[in-house]
Amino acid sequence: MEAFLLSTAVVALAEMGDKTQLLSLVLAAKYRKPWPIVLGIFVSTLVNHALAGAVGAWITTMLGPDVLRWILGVSFILMAGWMLIPDKIDEDEAGKSSGRWGVFGTTVLLFFLAEMGDKTQLATVGLAAKYPASYYWVVAGTTIGMMLANAPVVWFGDKITKKLPIRWIHRVCAVIFLVLGVAALFTTMD
């Protein structure tokens, strides 16, 4: 259960103000069809994070627990710094019409591509490496974390962005990642 809860929290935090969250807002504004967008985000995230989790679980067979602990700790500390750099979305990528793919297919494709090498994908790799016996719980947690961060943006994006300053959200998330990174450095892996 720890793997699930930590994965959910870490990814939900990492997604705040991320380019895929901005993509969710752009898709919602462009298509005004929340259900196919949210379902597209879900399918894309599930596939992407299942692949990332598999990589993370595989890494544990190649590296020892101390090396993994340091990789995870340093990656979370680097993620804290990354949180302080605002993401931008490529307008050409987000502005493509749905064409023959429809809103759902366009969302799946754009979201999957935007998630490649992203903070949340890298966090999924690290979490799966930390909890290799809980692969499914990590993937479920990271997927739910993405949904918790993105679904409300699709439905309520305009209202949310006017009430919560993204700069402060980034700062709070950066502090949380810093604490998680330092904690990972000074605790042993299970």
C-alpha positions in Angstrom: 0.0 0.0 0.0 3.0 2.3 0.7 4.1 2.0 -3.0 0.6 2.9 -4.2 0.1 5.9 -1.9 3.6 7.3 -2.4 3.3 6.8 -6.2 0.0 8.6 -6.3 1.3 11.5 -4.2 4.6 11.9 -6.0 3.1 11.9 -9.5 0.2 14.2 -8.6 2.7 16.7 -7.2 5.1 16.4 -10.1 2.3 17.0 -12.5 1.4 20.4 -11.1 2.1 23.0 -13.8 3.7 20.3 -16.0 3.5 20.5 -19.8 1.1 17.5 -19.8 -1.2 19.4 -17.4 -1.0 22.4 -19.7 -1.7 20.1 -22.6 -4.9 19.0 -20.8 -6.0 22.6 -20.4 -5.3 23.3 -24.1 -7.2 20.2 -25.3 -10.1 21.1 -23.0 -10.3 24.6 -24.3 -10.0 23.5 -28.0 -12.4 20.5 -28.1 -14.7 21.2 -25.2 -15.4 17.4 -24.8 -14.1 16.4 -21.4 -14.9 12.7 -21.4 -12.9 11.7 -24.4 -10.0 13.9 -23.2 -10.0 12.4 -19.7 -10.3 8.8 -21.1 -7.5 9.6 -23.6 -5.3 10.9 -20.7 -6.1 7.7 -18.7 -5.2 5.3 -21.6 -2.1 7.2 -22.5 -0.9 7.4 -18.9 -1.6 3.7 -18.2 0.4 2.5 -21.2 3.2 5.0 -20.7 3.6 4.4 -17.0 3.3 0.6 -17.4 6.3 0.8 -19.8 8.2 3.2 -17.4 7.4 0.9 -14.5 8.8 -2.1 -16.4 12.0 -0.2 -17.0 12.2 0.7 -13.3 11.6 -2.9 -12.2 14.2 -4.2 -14.7 16.8 -1.7 -13.3 16.6 -3.3 -9.9 17.9 -6.5 -11.4 21.0 -4.7 -12.7 21.9 -2.4 -9.8 22.3 -2.9 -6.1 20.1 -1.3 -3.4 22.6 1.3 -2.4 23.1 2.5 -6.0 19.3 2.6 -6.5 18.8 4.6 -3.2 21.3 7.2 -4.4 19.8 7.4 -7.9 16.3 7.8 -6.5 17.4 10.4 -3.9 19.4 12.5 -6.4 16.6 12.2 -9.0 14.0 13.5 -6.5 16.4 16.4 -5.5 16.9 17.2 -9.2 13.1 17.0 -9.7 12.8 19.7 -6.9 14.9 22.0 -9.0 13.0 21.0 -12.2 9.7 22.0 -10.5 11.0 25.6 -10.2 11.3 25.8 -14.1 7.9 26.5 -15.6 6.9 24.3 -18.5 5.7 25.6 -21.8 3.7 23.7 -24.4 4.5 23.8 -28.1 1.5 25.6 -29.6 1.9 23.7 -32.9 1.7 20.4 -31.1 -1.3 21.3 -29.0 -3.1 23.1 -31.8 -3.3 20.2 -34.3 -6.8 19.3 -35.3 -8.3 16.0 -34.2 -8.8 15.0 -37.8 -9.3 11.3 -38.4 -8.1 10.4 -34.9 -11.0 12.1 -33.1 -10.6 13.9 -29.7 -9.9 10.6 -27.9 -7.2 9.5 -30.3 -5.6 12.9 -30.5 -5.4 13.1 -26.7 -3.9 9.6 -26.5 -1.2 10.4 -29.1 -0.3 13.9 -27.9 -0.4 13.0 -24.2 1.8 9.9 -24.8 4.4 11.9 -26.8 4.4 14.8 -24.3 4.9 12.3 -21.4 8.1 10.8 -22.9 11.0 11.8 -20.7 8.8 13.9 -18.5 9.1 14.3 -14.7 6.2 11.9 -14.0 7.6 9.2 -16.4 11.0 9.4 -14.7 9.4 9.4 -11.3 7.5 6.2 -12.3 10.8 4.6 -13.3 12.3 5.5 -10.0 9.3 4.4 -7.9 9.2 1.0 -9.7 12.9 0.6 -9.0 12.3 1.4 -5.3 9.3 -1.0 -5.2 10.0 -3.8 -7.7 7.7 -6.3 -6.0 4.8 -3.7 -6.2 5.0 -2.9 -9.9 1.2 -3.0 -10.4 0.7 -0.8 -7.3 3.3 1.7 -8.6 1.7 1.9 -12.1 -1.8 2.2 -10.5 -0.6 4.9 -8.2 1.2 6.9 -10.8 -1.8 6.6 -13.2 -4.2 7.8 -10.5 -1.8 10.6 -9.5 -1.9 11.8 -13.2 -5.7 11.6 -13.2 -6.0 13.5 -9.9 -3.8 16.3 -11.4 -5.3 16.4 -15.0 -9.0 15.5 -14.8 -9.9 18.6 -12.8 -7.9 20.7 -15.2 -10.0 19.4 -18.1 -13.3 20.1 -16.3 -12.4 23.2 -14.2 -9.1 24.5 -15.7 -10.1 28.2 -16.1 -11.4 28.5 -12.6 -8.5 26.7 -11.0 -5.8 28.7 -12.7 -7.4 32.0 -11.6 -7.5 30.9 -7.9 -4.2 29.2 -7.4 -0.9 30.9 -8.4 1.1 28.2 -10.2 4.4 29.7 -9.0 3.5 28.9 -5.4 2.3 25.4 -6.3 5.7 24.8 -8.0 7.6 26.0 -4.9 5.6 23.9 -2.5 6.0 20.8 -4.7 9.8 21.6 -5.0 10.1 21.6 -1.2 8.2 18.3 -1.0 10.5 16.7 -3.6 13.6 18.0 -1.9 12.4 16.4 1.4 11.6 13.1 -0.4 15.0 13.1 -2.1 16.9 13.7 1.2 14.8 11.1 2.9 15.6 8.6 0.2 19.3 9.2 0.6 19.3 8.5 4.3 17.0 5.5 4.4 17.6 2.0 3.2 15.7 0.4 0.3 13.3 -2.4 1.2 
